[in-house]
Amino acid sequence: MQVTAKAQVNSRSDGPGPVVLSMGPDYQDGRNAEWAAATPALSISMTVQEGPAADFFEQGSKITVTFTRTED
């Protein structure tokens, strides 16, 4: 089984050095209904190096996060 969450980049700290990203749930059009019967709660923060990875996460952009259980 996997769970998919629709998220939005709420903020990003640009400056010299790493870029800090903060993401929360995307509420449009009933997104996240699969896993959230009421108002969904989701908080993701991530730090990436400047460059292509940071450029991918524009403020306000919408992303999909897939949670899949792994076995080590």
PyMOL Python script that loads the backbone (N, CA, C, O; Angstrom):
from pymol import cmd

cmd.read_pdbstr("""\
ATOM      1  N   MET A   1       0.839  -1.172   0.000  1.00  0.00           N
ATOM      2  CA  MET A   1       0.000   0.000   0.000  1.00  0.00           C
ATOM      3  C   MET A   1       0.880   1.230   0.000  1.00  0.00           C
ATOM      4  O   MET A   1       1.983   1.223   0.547  1.00  0.00           O
ATOM      5  N   GLN A   2       0.385   2.281  -0.616  1.00  0.00           N
ATOM      6  CA  GLN A   2       1.067   3.563  -0.547  1.00  0.00           C
ATOM      7  C   GLN A   2       0.037   4.664  -0.350  1.00  0.00           C
ATOM      8  O   GLN A   2      -1.127   4.514  -0.718  1.00  0.00           O
ATOM      9  N   VAL A   3       0.472   5.757   0.228  1.00  0.00           N
ATOM     10  CA  VAL A   3      -0.383   6.910   0.455  1.00  0.00           C
ATOM     11  C   VAL A   3       0.233   8.083  -0.286  1.00  0.00           C
ATOM     12  O   VAL A   3       1.434   8.333  -0.181  1.00  0.00           O
ATOM     13  N   THR A   4      -0.585   8.795  -1.028  1.00  0.00           N
ATOM     14  CA  THR A   4      -0.124   9.940  -1.789  1.00  0.00           C
ATOM     15  C   THR A   4      -0.681  11.209  -1.176  1.00  0.00           C
ATOM     16  O   THR A   4      -1.879  11.299  -0.907  1.00  0.00           O
ATOM     17  N   ALA A   5       0.173  12.180  -0.955  1.00  0.00           N
ATOM     18  CA  ALA A   5      -0.243  13.472  -0.392  1.00  0.00           C
ATOM     19  C   ALA A   5       0.055  14.565  -1.400  1.00  0.00           C
ATOM     20  O   ALA A   5       1.145  14.619  -1.970  1.00  0.00           O
ATOM     21  N   LYS A   6      -0.908  15.426  -1.615  1.00  0.00           N
ATOM     22  CA  LYS A   6      -0.722  16.587  -2.476  1.00  0.00           C
ATOM     23  C   LYS A   6      -0.278  17.728  -1.571  1.00  0.00           C
ATOM     24  O   LYS A   6      -0.947  18.035  -0.584  1.00  0.00           O
ATOM     25  N   ALA A   7       0.835  18.353  -1.897  1.00  0.00           N
ATOM     26  CA  ALA A   7       1.392  19.403  -1.049  1.00  0.00           C
ATOM     27  C   ALA A   7       1.692  20.641  -1.878  1.00  0.00           C
ATOM     28  O   ALA A   7       1.677  20.617  -3.109  1.00  0.00           O
ATOM     29  N   GLN A   8       1.964  21.717  -1.162  1.00  0.00           N
ATOM     30  CA  GLN A   8       2.311  22.988  -1.787  1.00  0.00           C
ATOM     31  C   GLN A   8       3.511  23.556  -1.041  1.00  0.00           C
ATOM     32  O   GLN A   8       3.596  23.456   0.183  1.00  0.00           O
ATOM     33  N   VAL A   9       4.438  24.152  -1.790  1.00  0.00           N
ATOM     34  CA  VAL A   9       5.594  24.787  -1.171  1.00  0.00           C
ATOM     35  C   VAL A   9       5.127  26.123  -0.600  1.00  0.00           C
ATOM     36  O   VAL A   9       4.818  27.053  -1.346  1.00  0.00           O
ATOM     37  N   ASN A  10       5.078  26.209   0.736  1.00  0.00           N
ATOM     38  CA  ASN A  10       4.594  27.419   1.400  1.00  0.00           C
ATOM     39  C   ASN A  10       5.678  28.471   1.572  1.00  0.00           C
ATOM     40  O   ASN A  10       5.397  29.668   1.514  1.00  0.00           O
ATOM     41  N   SER A  11       6.905  28.036   1.782  1.00  0.00           N
ATOM     42  CA  SER A  11       7.987  29.010   1.931  1.00  0.00           C
ATOM     43  C   SER A  11       9.314  28.370   1.579  1.00  0.00           C
ATOM     44  O   SER A  11       9.481  27.152   1.630  1.00  0.00           O
ATOM     45  N   ARG A  12      10.245  29.227   1.223  1.00  0.00           N
ATOM     46  CA  ARG A  12      11.619  28.801   0.960  1.00  0.00           C
ATOM     47  C   ARG A  12      12.542  29.938   1.345  1.00  0.00           C
ATOM     48  O   ARG A  12      12.280  31.099   1.031  1.00  0.00           O
ATOM     49  N   SER A  13      13.613  29.604   2.019  1.00  0.00           N
ATOM     50  CA  SER A  13      14.584  30.622   2.427  1.00  0.00           C
ATOM     51  C   SER A  13      15.738  30.594   1.442  1.00  0.00           C
ATOM     52  O   SER A  13      16.530  29.651   1.415  1.00  0.00           O
ATOM     53  N   ASP A  14      15.820  31.626   0.647  1.00  0.00           N
ATOM     54  CA  ASP A  14      16.912  31.732  -0.321  1.00  0.00           C
ATOM     55  C   ASP A  14      17.991  32.635   0.255  1.00  0.00           C
ATOM     56  O   ASP A  14      17.706  33.642   0.904  1.00  0.00           O
ATOM     57  N   GLY A  15      19.176  32.269   0.015  1.00  0.00           N
ATOM     58  CA  GLY A  15      20.299  33.060   0.488  1.00  0.00           C
ATOM     59  C   GLY A  15      21.564  32.304   0.179  1.00  0.00           C
ATOM     60  O   GLY A  15      21.519  31.249  -0.454  1.00  0.00           O
ATOM     61  N   PRO A  16      22.650  32.804   0.598  1.00  0.00           N
ATOM     62  CA  PRO A  16      23.861  32.017   0.371  1.00  0.00           C
ATOM     63  C   PRO A  16      23.785  30.713   1.163  1.00  0.00           C
ATOM     64  O   PRO A  16      23.436  30.711   2.343  1.00  0.00           O
ATOM     65  N   GLY A  17      24.107  29.630   0.511  1.00  0.00           N
ATOM     66  CA  GLY A  17      24.096  28.341   1.191  1.00  0.00           C
ATOM     67  C   GLY A  17      22.838  27.558   0.927  1.00  0.00           C
ATOM     68  O   GLY A  17      22.134  27.811  -0.050  1.00  0.00           O
ATOM     69  N   PRO A  18      22.544  26.593   1.806  1.00  0.00           N
ATOM     70  CA  PRO A  18      21.390  25.707   1.610  1.00  0.00           C
ATOM     71  C   PRO A  18      20.057  26.467   1.580  1.00  0.00           C
ATOM     72  O   PRO A  18      19.930  27.555   2.142  1.00  0.00           O
ATOM     73  N   VAL A  19      19.082  25.870   0.916  1.00  0.00           N
ATOM     74  CA  VAL A  19      17.733  26.427   0.811  1.00  0.00           C
ATOM     75  C   VAL A  19      16.814  25.597   1.707  1.00  0.00           C
ATOM     76  O   VAL A  19      16.752  24.375   1.576  1.00  0.00           O
ATOM     77  N   VAL A  20      16.106  26.261   2.613  1.00  0.00           N
ATOM     78  CA  VAL A  20      15.185  25.587   3.520  1.00  0.00           C
ATOM     79  C   VAL A  20      13.782  25.705   2.956  1.00  0.00           C
ATOM     80  O   VAL A  20      13.311  26.807   2.677  1.00  0.00           O
ATOM     81  N   LEU A  21      13.105  24.559   2.785  1.00  0.00           N
ATOM     82  CA  LEU A  21      11.770  24.500   2.204  1.00  0.00           C
ATOM     83  C   LEU A  21      10.758  24.084   3.258  1.00  0.00           C
ATOM     84  O   LEU A  21      11.050  23.257   4.122  1.00  0.00           O
ATOM     85  N   SER A  22       9.575  24.658   3.182  1.00  0.00           N
ATOM     86  CA  SER A  22       8.477  24.283   4.071  1.00  0.00           C
ATOM     87  C   SER A  22       7.254  24.008   3.207  1.00  0.00           C
ATOM     88  O   SER A  22       6.863  24.842   2.391  1.00  0.00           O
ATOM     89  N   MET A  23       6.649  22.826   3.390  1.00  0.00           N
ATOM     90  CA  MET A  23       5.500  22.428   2.585  1.00  0.00           C
ATOM     91  C   MET A  23       4.333  22.031   3.463  1.00  0.00           C
ATOM     92  O   MET A  23       4.515  21.512   4.565  1.00  0.00           O
ATOM     93  N   GLY A  24       3.137  22.280   2.968  1.00  0.00           N
ATOM     94  CA  GLY A  24       1.921  21.908   3.671  1.00  0.00           C
ATOM     95  C   GLY A  24       0.921  21.330   2.690  1.00  0.00           C
ATOM     96  O   GLY A  24       1.201  21.281   1.492  1.00  0.00           O
ATOM     97  N   PRO A  25      -0.240  20.889   3.163  1.00  0.00           N
ATOM     98  CA  PRO A  25      -1.211  20.237   2.297  1.00  0.00           C
ATOM     99  C   PRO A  25      -1.832  21.204   1.290  1.00  0.00           C
ATOM    100  O   PRO A  25      -1.982  22.396   1.556  1.00  0.00           O
ATOM    101  N   ASP A  26      -2.184  20.665   0.142  1.00  0.00           N
ATOM    102  CA  ASP A  26      -2.894  21.400  -0.900  1.00  0.00           C
ATOM    103  C   ASP A  26      -4.365  21.031  -0.760  1.00  0.00           C
ATOM    104  O   ASP A  26      -4.734  19.871  -0.950  1.00  0.00           O
ATOM    105  N   TYR A  27      -5.199  21.994  -0.434  1.00  0.00           N
ATOM    106  CA  TYR A  27      -6.606  21.732  -0.133  1.00  0.00           C
ATOM    107  C   TYR A  27      -7.528  21.800  -1.350  1.00  0.00           C
ATOM    108  O   TYR A  27      -8.706  21.468  -1.223  1.00  0.00           O
ATOM    109  N   GLN A  28      -7.049  22.210  -2.509  1.00  0.00           N
ATOM    110  CA  GLN A  28      -7.923  22.421  -3.669  1.00  0.00           C
ATOM    111  C   GLN A  28      -8.600  21.151  -4.151  1.00  0.00           C
ATOM    112  O   GLN A  28      -8.008  20.071  -4.137  1.00  0.00           O
ATOM    113  N   ASP A  29      -9.821  21.291  -4.569  1.00  0.00           N
ATOM    114  CA  ASP A  29     -10.573  20.234  -5.264  1.00  0.00           C
ATOM    115  C   ASP A  29     -10.598  18.891  -4.541  1.00  0.00           C
ATOM    116  O   ASP A  29     -10.570  17.844  -5.188  1.00  0.00           O
ATOM    117  N   GLY A  30     -10.651  18.904  -3.210  1.00  0.00           N
ATOM    118  CA  GLY A  30     -10.751  17.662  -2.460  1.00  0.00           C
ATOM    119  C   GLY A  30      -9.486  16.832  -2.452  1.00  0.00           C
ATOM    120  O   GLY A  30      -9.513  15.647  -2.119  1.00  0.00           O
ATOM    121  N   ARG A  31      -8.377  17.454  -2.817  1.00  0.00           N
ATOM    122  CA  ARG A  31      -7.121  16.702  -2.787  1.00  0.00           C
ATOM    123  C   ARG A  31      -6.855  16.222  -1.369  1.00  0.00           C
ATOM    124  O   ARG A  31      -7.236  16.891  -0.409  1.00  0.00           O
ATOM    125  N   ASN A  32      -6.233  15.121  -1.232  1.00  0.00           N
ATOM    126  CA  ASN A  32      -5.881  14.479   0.031  1.00  0.00           C
ATOM    127  C   ASN A  32      -7.064  13.771   0.680  1.00  0.00           C
ATOM    128  O   ASN A  32      -6.936  13.298   1.809  1.00  0.00           O
ATOM    129  N   ALA A  33      -8.196  13.680   0.017  1.00  0.00           N
ATOM    130  CA  ALA A  33      -9.366  13.003   0.574  1.00  0.00           C
ATOM    131  C   ALA A  33      -9.088  11.522   0.833  1.00  0.00           C
ATOM    132  O   ALA A  33      -9.717  10.911   1.696  1.00  0.00           O
ATOM    133  N   GLU A  34      -8.147  10.949   0.086  1.00  0.00           N
ATOM    134  CA  GLU A  34      -7.820   9.532   0.240  1.00  0.00           C
ATOM    135  C   GLU A  34      -7.359   9.212   1.658  1.00  0.00           C
ATOM    136  O   GLU A  34      -7.687   8.151   2.189  1.00  0.00           O
ATOM    137  N   TRP A  35      -6.611  10.104   2.268  1.00  0.00           N
ATOM    138  CA  TRP A  35      -6.049   9.825   3.587  1.00  0.00           C
ATOM    139  C   TRP A  35      -6.549  10.736   4.684  1.00  0.00           C
ATOM    140  O   TRP A  35      -6.201  10.530   5.847  1.00  0.00           O
ATOM    141  N   ALA A  36      -7.346  11.728   4.364  1.00  0.00           N
ATOM    142  CA  ALA A  36      -7.793  12.670   5.388  1.00  0.00           C
ATOM    143  C   ALA A  36      -9.301  12.862   5.321  1.00  0.00           C
ATOM    144  O   ALA A  36      -9.807  13.527   4.417  1.00  0.00           O
ATOM    145  N   ALA A  37     -10.014  12.285   6.267  1.00  0.00           N
ATOM    146  CA  ALA A  37     -11.475  12.415   6.285  1.00  0.00           C
ATOM    147  C   ALA A  37     -11.895  13.815   6.711  1.00  0.00           C
ATOM    148  O   ALA A  37     -12.956  14.286   6.301  1.00  0.00           O
ATOM    149  N   ALA A  38     -11.108  14.472   7.505  1.00  0.00           N
ATOM    150  CA  ALA A  38     -11.382  15.846   7.931  1.00  0.00           C
ATOM    151  C   ALA A  38     -10.269  16.730   7.366  1.00  0.00           C
ATOM    152  O   ALA A  38      -9.566  16.325   6.440  1.00  0.00           O
ATOM    153  N   THR A  39     -10.113  17.895   7.902  1.00  0.00           N
ATOM    154  CA  THR A  39      -9.068  18.793   7.411  1.00  0.00           C
ATOM    155  C   THR A  39      -7.713  18.102   7.531  1.00  0.00           C
ATOM    156  O   THR A  39      -7.307  17.738   8.634  1.00  0.00           O
ATOM    157  N   PRO A  40      -7.014  17.917   6.427  1.00  0.00           N
ATOM    158  CA  PRO A  40      -5.731  17.218   6.485  1.00  0.00           C
ATOM    159  C   PRO A  40      -4.667  18.048   7.182  1.00  0.00           C
ATOM    160  O   PRO A  40      -4.631  19.272   7.061  1.00  0.00           O
ATOM    161  N   ALA A  41      -3.814  17.368   7.903  1.00  0.00           N
ATOM    162  CA  ALA A  41      -2.663  18.017   8.525  1.00  0.00           C
ATOM    163  C   ALA A  41      -1.405  17.385   7.950  1.00  0.00           C
ATOM    164  O   ALA A  41      -1.266  16.162   7.924  1.00  0.00           O
ATOM    165  N   LEU A  42      -0.515  18.209   7.502  1.00  0.00           N
ATOM    166  CA  LEU A  42       0.731  17.726   6.905  1.00  0.00           C
ATOM    167  C   LEU A  42       1.754  18.834   7.031  1.00  0.00           C
ATOM    168  O   LEU A  42       1.450  19.997   6.766  1.00  0.00           O
ATOM    169  N   SER A  43       2.952  18.488   7.428  1.00  0.00           N
ATOM    170  CA  SER A  43       4.032  19.457   7.513  1.00  0.00           C
ATOM    171  C   SER A  43       5.314  18.764   7.088  1.00  0.00           C
ATOM    172  O   SER A  43       5.720  17.764   7.681  1.00  0.00           O
ATOM    173  N   ILE A  44       5.942  19.300   6.065  1.00  0.00           N
ATOM    174  CA  ILE A  44       7.198  18.743   5.573  1.00  0.00           C
ATOM    175  C   ILE A  44       8.193  19.881   5.474  1.00  0.00           C
ATOM    176  O   ILE A  44       7.890  20.923   4.893  1.00  0.00           O
ATOM    177  N   SER A  45       9.370  19.695   6.030  1.00  0.00           N
ATOM    178  CA  SER A  45      10.431  20.668   5.806  1.00  0.00           C
ATOM    179  C   SER A  45      11.652  19.907   5.306  1.00  0.00           C
ATOM    180  O   SER A  45      11.896  18.757   5.670  1.00  0.00           O
ATOM    181  N   MET A  46      12.398  20.587   4.468  1.00  0.00           N
ATOM    182  CA  MET A  46      13.512  19.933   3.808  1.00  0.00           C
ATOM    183  C   MET A  46      14.580  20.982   3.521  1.00  0.00           C
ATOM    184  O   MET A  46      14.256  22.125   3.196  1.00  0.00           O
ATOM    185  N   THR A  47      15.811  20.615   3.636  1.00  0.00           N
ATOM    186  CA  THR A  47      16.919  21.508   3.294  1.00  0.00           C
ATOM    187  C   THR A  47      17.677  20.889   2.130  1.00  0.00           C
ATOM    188  O   THR A  47      18.076  19.726   2.179  1.00  0.00           O
ATOM    189  N   VAL A  48      17.870  21.685   1.080  1.00  0.00           N
ATOM    190  CA  VAL A  48      18.586  21.208  -0.110  1.00  0.00           C
ATOM    191  C   VAL A  48      19.672  22.221  -0.475  1.00  0.00           C
ATOM    192  O   VAL A  48      19.606  23.390  -0.093  1.00  0.00           O
ATOM    193  N   GLN A  49      20.647  21.757  -1.203  1.00  0.00           N
ATOM    194  CA  GLN A  49      21.704  22.644  -1.670  1.00  0.00           C
ATOM    195  C   GLN A  49      21.181  23.511  -2.818  1.00  0.00           C
ATOM    196  O   GLN A  49      20.269  23.109  -3.541  1.00  0.00           O
ATOM    197  N   GLU A  50      21.758  24.690  -2.979  1.00  0.00           N
ATOM    198  CA  GLU A  50      21.413  25.545  -4.108  1.00  0.00           C
ATOM    199  C   GLU A  50      21.686  24.783  -5.403  1.00  0.00           C
ATOM    200  O   GLU A  50      22.605  23.965  -5.460  1.00  0.00           O
ATOM    201  N   GLY A  51      20.905  25.045  -6.427  1.00  0.00           N
ATOM    202  CA  GLY A  51      21.098  24.385  -7.708  1.00  0.00           C
ATOM    203  C   GLY A  51      19.821  23.749  -8.194  1.00  0.00           C
ATOM    204  O   GLY A  51      18.732  24.177  -7.814  1.00  0.00           O
ATOM    205  N   PRO A  52      19.933  22.720  -9.040  1.00  0.00           N
ATOM    206  CA  PRO A  52      18.759  22.111  -9.668  1.00  0.00           C
ATOM    207  C   PRO A  52      17.711  21.595  -8.679  1.00  0.00           C
ATOM    208  O   PRO A  52      16.513  21.753  -8.914  1.00  0.00           O
ATOM    209  N   ALA A  53      18.146  20.984  -7.582  1.00  0.00           N
ATOM    210  CA  ALA A  53      17.171  20.462  -6.617  1.00  0.00           C
ATOM    211  C   ALA A  53      16.383  21.611  -6.002  1.00  0.00           C
ATOM    212  O   ALA A  53      15.160  21.519  -5.894  1.00  0.00           O
ATOM    213  N   ALA A  54      17.040  22.679  -5.600  1.00  0.00           N
ATOM    214  CA  ALA A  54      16.353  23.834  -5.014  1.00  0.00           C
ATOM    215  C   ALA A  54      15.461  24.517  -6.043  1.00  0.00           C
ATOM    216  O   ALA A  54      14.363  24.963  -5.710  1.00  0.00           O
ATOM    217  N   ASP A  55      15.917  24.603  -7.279  1.00  0.00           N
ATOM    218  CA  ASP A  55      15.138  25.256  -8.336  1.00  0.00           C
ATOM    219  C   ASP A  55      13.826  24.531  -8.610  1.00  0.00           C
ATOM    220  O   ASP A  55      12.851  25.149  -9.040  1.00  0.00           O
ATOM    221  N   PHE A  56      13.799  23.228  -8.363  1.00  0.00           N
ATOM    222  CA  PHE A  56      12.590  22.429  -8.578  1.00  0.00           C
ATOM    223  C   PHE A  56      11.453  22.888  -7.666  1.00  0.00           C
ATOM    224  O   PHE A  56      10.286  22.819  -8.054  1.00  0.00           O
ATOM    225  N   PHE A  57      11.777  23.352  -6.470  1.00  0.00           N
ATOM    226  CA  PHE A  57      10.779  23.720  -5.454  1.00  0.00           C
ATOM    227  C   PHE A  57      10.541  25.228  -5.439  1.00  0.00           C
ATOM    228  O   PHE A  57      11.043  25.928  -4.560  1.00  0.00           O
ATOM    229  N   GLU A  58       9.786  25.723  -6.396  1.00  0.00           N
ATOM    230  CA  GLU A  58       9.442  27.149  -6.418  1.00  0.00           C
ATOM    231  C   GLU A  58       8.353  27.413  -5.387  1.00  0.00           C
ATOM    232  O   GLU A  58       7.483  26.572  -5.164  1.00  0.00           O
ATOM    233  N   GLN A  59       8.405  28.585  -4.759  1.00  0.00           N
ATOM    234  CA  GLN A  59       7.362  28.929  -3.786  1.00  0.00           C
ATOM    235  C   GLN A  59       5.999  28.921  -4.471  1.00  0.00           C
ATOM    236  O   GLN A  59       5.833  29.480  -5.555  1.00  0.00           O
ATOM    237  N   GLY A  60       5.025  28.279  -3.825  1.00  0.00           N
ATOM    238  CA  GLY A  60       3.672  28.179  -4.368  1.00  0.00           C
ATOM    239  C   GLY A  60       3.461  26.991  -5.290  1.00  0.00           C
ATOM    240  O   GLY A  60       2.322  26.681  -5.641  1.00  0.00           O
ATOM    241  N   SER A  61       4.553  26.309  -5.695  1.00  0.00           N
ATOM    242  CA  SER A  61       4.384  25.162  -6.591  1.00  0.00           C
ATOM    243  C   SER A  61       3.744  24.001  -5.844  1.00  0.00           C
ATOM    244  O   SER A  61       3.872  23.869  -4.627  1.00  0.00           O
ATOM    245  N   LYS A  62       3.060  23.175  -6.599  1.00  0.00           N
ATOM    246  CA  LYS A  62       2.364  22.019  -6.026  1.00  0.00           C
ATOM    247  C   LYS A  62       3.151  20.763  -6.370  1.00  0.00           C
ATOM    248  O   LYS A  62       3.657  20.609  -7.481  1.00  0.00           O
ATOM    249  N   ILE A  63       3.242  19.875  -5.396  1.00  0.00           N
ATOM    250  CA  ILE A  63       3.995  18.643  -5.585  1.00  0.00           C
ATOM    251  C   ILE A  63       3.184  17.468  -5.053  1.00  0.00           C
ATOM    252  O   ILE A  63       2.226  17.648  -4.301  1.00  0.00           O
ATOM    253  N   THR A  64       3.576  16.281  -5.448  1.00  0.00           N
ATOM    254  CA  THR A  64       2.973  15.060  -4.936  1.00  0.00           C
ATOM    255  C   THR A  64       4.044  14.295  -4.174  1.00  0.00           C
ATOM    256  O   THR A  64       5.151  14.084  -4.669  1.00  0.00           O
ATOM    257  N   VAL A  65       3.695  13.886  -2.966  1.00  0.00           N
ATOM    258  CA  VAL A  65       4.602  13.107  -2.131  1.00  0.00           C
ATOM    259  C   VAL A  65       3.978  11.724  -1.957  1.00  0.00           C
ATOM    260  O   VAL A  65       2.823  11.610  -1.547  1.00  0.00           O
ATOM    261  N   THR A  66       4.728  10.690  -2.264  1.00  0.00           N
ATOM    262  CA  THR A  66       4.225   9.331  -2.130  1.00  0.00           C
ATOM    263  C   THR A  66       4.964   8.630  -1.001  1.00  0.00           C
ATOM    264  O   THR A  66       6.192   8.554  -0.989  1.00  0.00           O
ATOM    265  N   PHE A  67       4.185   8.119  -0.054  1.00  0.00           N
ATOM    266  CA  PHE A  67       4.747   7.375   1.069  1.00  0.00           C
ATOM    267  C   PHE A  67       4.563   5.891   0.776  1.00  0.00           C
ATOM    268  O   PHE A  67       3.440   5.415   0.612  1.00  0.00           O
ATOM    269  N   THR A  68       5.661   5.177   0.714  1.00  0.00           N
ATOM    270  CA  THR A  68       5.638   3.744   0.455  1.00  0.00           C
ATOM    271  C   THR A  68       6.459   3.061   1.532  1.00  0.00           C
ATOM    272  O   THR A  68       7.603   3.437   1.784  1.00  0.00           O
ATOM    273  N   ARG A  69       5.883   2.074   2.154  1.00  0.00           N
ATOM    274  CA  ARG A  69       6.619   1.327   3.183  1.00  0.00           C
ATOM    275  C   ARG A  69       7.729   0.545   2.502  1.00  0.00           C
ATOM    276  O   ARG A  69       7.523  -0.077   1.460  1.00  0.00           O
ATOM    277  N   THR A  70       8.909   0.588   3.108  1.00  0.00           N
ATOM    278  CA  THR A  70      10.044  -0.158   2.576  1.00  0.00           C
ATOM    279  C   THR A  70      10.505  -1.180   3.594  1.00  0.00           C
ATOM    280  O   THR A  70      10.294  -1.024   4.797  1.00  0.00           O
ATOM    281  N   GLU A  71      11.123  -2.204   3.104  1.00  0.00           N
ATOM    282  CA  GLU A  71      11.683  -3.230   3.976  1.00  0.00           C
ATOM    283  C   GLU A  71      13.186  -3.227   3.790  1.00  0.00           C
ATOM    284  O   GLU A  71      13.691  -3.322   2.672  1.00  0.00           O
ATOM    285  N   ASP A  72      13.887  -3.116   4.895  1.00  0.00           N
ATOM    286  CA  ASP A  72      15.352  -3.098   4.831  1.00  0.00           C
ATOM    287  C   ASP A  72      15.914  -4.472   5.023  1.00  0.00           C
ATOM    288  O   ASP A  72      17.132  -4.650   4.999  1.00  0.00           O
TER     289      ASP A  72
END
""", "prot")
cmd.dss("prot")
cmd.show_as("cartoon", "prot")
cmd.util.cbc("prot")
cmd.orient("prot")
